[in-house]
């Protein structure tokens, strides 16, 4: 990676880390979700600073450029995040359905009384 790319990636990684910490501090993001984003920010910084690791990952992936490897891993992370949120949405949808059914039952019991 060129020096310009390294500096840009470091800025992105550190920015993610700082923004997530600030969002948790202001209670705009739960700790449950912040952990993943903090790991991503730290991971970006590690990959930029530890170029041998990035070189090995690039070789394992079979990519030609380091930036391609970073792009591939970024895409994989986004897919995993989407999967995680799909599971959460499914769970919440089921809870909403159950709550709606319970409210309907309570309303019918209330009418009978």
C-alpha positions, -999 to +999 in steps of 0.1 A: +000+000+000+012+035-007+018+059+021-013+079+011-035+048+013-020+038+047-027+073+061-062+073+047-069+038+061-055+048+095-077+079+096-108+057+087-099+031+114-093+056+141-124+076+131-146+046+134-132+038+168-137+074+181-172+078+166-184+045+181-170+053+216-187+087+214-220+072+203-219+047+232-210+076+256-240+096+244-262+065+246-270+065+208-255+030+204-258+000+227-226-017+239-239-049+223-235-034+188-205-012+195-182-041+202-184-052+165-177-018+152-148-012+176-133-045+165-136-034+129-119-001+136-091-018+155-088-044+127-083-017+101-056-001+121-038-035+127-040-044+090-024-010+081+003-011+107+011-048+103+018-050+066+031-086+068-003-098+080-019-080+051+006-095+027-002-130+040-039-125+038-036-111+003-016-143-007-042-166+010-071-148-007-053-149-040-056-112-047-030-091-064-033-059-045-037-052-008-066-030-014-085-058-030-080-079+001-092-051+023-122-047+000-130-085+001-128-085+039-149-054+041-175-070+020-175-102+041-179-081+073-209-062+057-225-095+048-221-108+084-235-076+098-265-079+075-270-115+086-268-104+123-294-077+118-316-101+098-316-124+128-324-095+152-352-083+130-367-118+128-366-121+166-381-087+171-409-094+145-418-126+164-419-107+197-441-080+182-465-106+168-467-123+202-473-090+220-501-082+195-517-115+202-514-111+239-530-076+237-559-090+216-565-117+242-564-092+270-588-069+252-612-098+246-610-108+283-616-071+293-647-070+271-661-101+288-656-087+322 
